[in-house]
Amino acid sequence: MKGESRAEVMSSARPVGRQQRPEAVMEIEKVDIYNAKSGKFVTSVCGLKSSSTILDVKKCVQQQKNVLHPGRQEVRLEQKGKGLKDTDVLEKLGIKSDDRLYVKDLGPQIGYKTVFIAEYAGPLLLYLWIYQRPWLFYGDKGSSALVSSCTHIAAGCWTFHYAKRLLETQFVHRFSHGTMPLFNLFKNCAYYWGFTAYVAYHVNHPLFTAPCDLQIYLALAVFLVCEFGNFSIHVALRNLRPPGSKERKIPYPDSNPMTLLFNAVSCPNYTYEFGSWVAFTVMTQCLPAGMFALIGFYQMTMWALGKHRSYKKDFKNYPRRKAILPFLL
């Protein structure tokens, strides 16, 4: 070490770069929980930290109130405010000791996958049963009447659509929420099963009049293209979210040309879905099928507008798109 000054030795001994101290984790001794509906005090939760999440708060509430499992709770900063995400961190929300949070009881819950399987399996089985022209609907002579090719094709399309939905529910979809209110099971099943019976009764009726073959097969082609497009979008959305996570990304087209619709709308899966039922309506010339398509379009439009607003809020660089109909809506 000859020839080196003390200052040079000390300088060479210092670590390169500035060491960053880990952020201090603060204890949150107590947070008071109030009922979001009545405003009354529910309980106090202790043992939280500034790094704790809303999910941790829900778990603490469950320890005090067994019936309120995390999936049944909606936690809010204000009594009339919006529900917070499970991943929101208390420090970023500004929650400190002796602050209060509001919890809304969402009521009995049921798994998303369970609801989807019930609401899709019903239409599949119910339509195929009415397709056999049971005496309950058409009398003893119904099964002996001539069945048009359009009726057979419509049954195939209906079966294909709901079989696809069941397979997607099992193998493709990744749900951002684990549960939904139990009431949705009865509401959704009533909608899908009721319209299935309404449409199937008319399309399979012995007096059903089919349109010309050109109209049937053109509509069938559009139906199949839209079904493939719908499936392509579901796969693309699945690939955006790693297994077991709730990560959100901006969806863009991939190598599948059916995903190019992402350039025009935020929810092309709904666009293709509506296209499928418009094609089914044209193919069958069935008024109940048209009603089913229009009511479904209204509901999907509400979902699409909500997702579109959410995308624009969460991503500042979100591209210019419409919600569900290119250039229009």
N, C-alpha and C positions, 0 to 999 in steps of 0.2 A: 504493500500500500504506500510505498515511498512516492513522494512527488504529488500526492493527492492531499488537498486541503480538507480540513474537518467539514467545511460546508459542502464540499463536493461529495464526501462520503455520506453525509446525512441526506443530501439530495438524492443520491442514487439509491438510498435505502427506502425512500418513500414509495408507496404503491402508486402505480400509474392510474390516473383517473380519480374522480371523487366518489367515495363510497356513499351509497344511499342508505340511510337508516330506514328500516321497515316502519311503516305507518303504525302508530300506537293504536291498539285495540282498546276502546273504552268500554267499561262495564255500564250496562243500563240496569240499574237496580230494580226498577218497577215501571211497568206500563199498564195503565188502566184501560180495560176493555168495556165498551158500552154497546148497547143494542142499537143497531142502525135504524130500526123501525120505531121503537118506543123512546129511545134516548136514555133508557135506564141503565144503571150500572150492572155489569154482568160479573166480572171478576178482575183480578189483577194477575199479571204474569211477571215472573221474576227470573233472574239468571240469564238474561239476554245480553248480547254484546253489540257494539256498533257495527260489527261485520255480519250480524244475524240477518236473515232474510224474512220476508213475510211468511214463507212456509214454516220457518222456525216459530214464528208467533202463533200460527195456526196449530202447530203441534203442542205448544204450551197451553193453548186454550182447550184443546182436547183433553189434556191431562186434568184440567179442572172440570170440564163438562164433557163427559164421555160421548154423548150423542153427537156432539159437533166434531165429527172427523174432518180433516182438512178439505176434502172434496166438497163438503157441505157448507163451508164458510166462504164469505166474500168480505175481505178486510178493506176498510176505507180510511182515509185521513180525515174526512168530514162526514157528518151524518148523511148528507144528501149527495156526497161525492161519488166518484167512479171507483169501481173495484181495482185494487192494486194487484200487480203480478206477483206470483209466488217467488220470482227471482229478484224482486226489488229489495235493495239493501237498506237497512234502517238508517245508517249514517247518511246515505244519499237522499233519503226522504226527510232528513232533519229531525228524526225521532230521538229524544233524549229521555232521561229518567223523569218519571212522573207525568210524561205526556200521555195523551189518550188516543186510542184507536177505536173505530166502530166496526162491529161485525154483524153481517146480515146472514141469517139462517136461510140457506137456499132450499131447505126441505130435503126429504128423502131423495137419494141419488141412485143412478143406475149407470152401468158402464156404456160408453159410446158404442162399442162394438156389439154389445148385446142388443141395443136399440136398433142398430142398423141391420143386424141379421134378422130380427123380428119383422121389421118394416119391409124388408126386401123378400124374405122367404114367403111371406103371406101372399103378395101379388103373384109370385111365380106359381105357387100351388093352386091358388084360387082361380087364376085364369085358365090353367090347364084343366081344372075340373069342369068349369063352365064350357070349355072348348069341346068336351065330350057330350054336350047338350043333355044334361041330366033332366029327368022328368020334372024335377022341382021347379025348373025355370021354363021349360018348353013343352011339358006334357009328354005323353007316351009316344006321340008321332014325331017329336022333335029330332030324335036320333036317326030316324029313317029318311029324313029330308036330305036333298042334295047339298053338299058343302062345296062352296066355291074355292077356287085356288087362292083368291085373295084372303079368305078366312084362314086357310092353312099358312100362308106366308105371314099374316099378321100374328098368328100364334107363335110362329118361329121367331119373329122379331121381338115379341114381348118376352118370350122365354130367354132369348139371347141376352137381352138388356138386363134382366134381373139376375140371371146367372152370373153375368159379368160383374154386376154390383156386389154380389155375395163374395165372389172370388177376390175382388179388389179390397173389400172390407177385411178379408182374412189375410191377404198377402201383400197388399200394396199400401193402403192408407196408414199414415202415422198421425195419430191424433194429438193435437196440442193440449187437449183437456181429457182427463181420464174418465170423467163422469158428466152426466147431465141430469136435470130434475126428472124424477120418476114419472111425473105427469106427461112428459114428452113422449114416453113409450105409447101411451094410450092415444094421445093426440096424433102422433105421426102414423100409427097403425090405422087409426080411423080414416085418415086422409088417403093413404096408399091403398088400403084394402077396399075402402068404399068406392073409390074411383075405378079400381080394377074390376069390381063387380059391375059397375055402371057401363064401362067400356066393353067388357067381355060379353055382357048380355046382348048388346046391340050388334057387335061384329060377328058373333056366333049365332045370331038369330036365323031361323029357317027362312025368314023373309028378307034377309040382308041382300042388298043389291050392290054388286061390286062395280067399280069403275072399269074403264077400258084397260087392256093389258099394258099399253104404253105408259099410262099414268101409274099403274102399279109398279112396274119395274124401274121406272125413273125414280120414283119415290123410294123404292127399296135401295137403290144405289146411293141416294143421298143419306138414307138412314144408316147404312153400313159405314160410309165415310165419316159421318158424325160420331158414330160409336167408336170407331178407331181413333178419331181425334180426341174424344173425351178420355179414352184410355191412355193415350200418349201424354196428355196434360197431367193426368194423375201420376204417371210414372215420373215425369219431369219434376213435379212438386215433391214427390217422395225423395228423389235424389238430392233435393236441396237441404233436407233435414237429416243429419246423422242419426242413427238409431239411439233411442233413449234420451234425445235432447229436444229442446224447444226452440232451437236456433231458427231465426228468420233471415232470409236473404231475398234480394230482388230476383224474381224469376225472369229468365231470358230464354230465347229459343236455343235449342240444342241441335244436334245433327238430324233429328227427326223433322221433316218438313211440316208435319202437322202442328208443331209447336211454334211455327212462325206467327201464329195468331197472338202470341205474347207481345209482338210489336205494336198491336193495335188495341188490346184490351188487357185489363188486369186479371180477369177471371175467364179465360177461354174455355175452361171445363164447363162452365154454365152456358156459354155460347153454343158449344157443341151439343150439350144436353137439350137445349131448346130446339136446336136444329133437328135432332133425332125425332122429337115429338111432333114437330111441324110436318116432317116427312111421313111419319106414321099416320097423321091426320089426313094428309093428301092421299096416301095410299088407300086408306079405308073409306074416305069421305064420311067419317063418323063424327057427328056433332059432339058427343061426350068426349071423344079423344081430343077435339079442339079445345073444349073447356078445360080438360086436364092440362093441355099444353099451355094455355093462357094463365091459368092459376099458378102453375109451376113456374112460369116465366116471371110472374109478379114476385113470388117469393125469392127466386134466385136473383132477381134484380135488387131486392132489398139486401140480400147477403153480399152481392157484388159491390154495391155502393159502399157498404160498411167496410169491406176489405180494402176497397180502393182508397177510402179516406185514411184507413189505418196505414197503408203502404206510404202514402204521401206524408203522413205525420212522422213515421218512424225513419224514413229514408229521405234526407234532404235532396239527394241527387236522383230521385225517382223520375223515370222518363215520362214524357207526355203520352198518356194513353186514356182511353175511355174505360168504363167499368165492365160492360158486358157486350154492347153492340158497337162494332167499329164505326167511328166518326159520328155516332149518334148519342149513345147513352153510356 
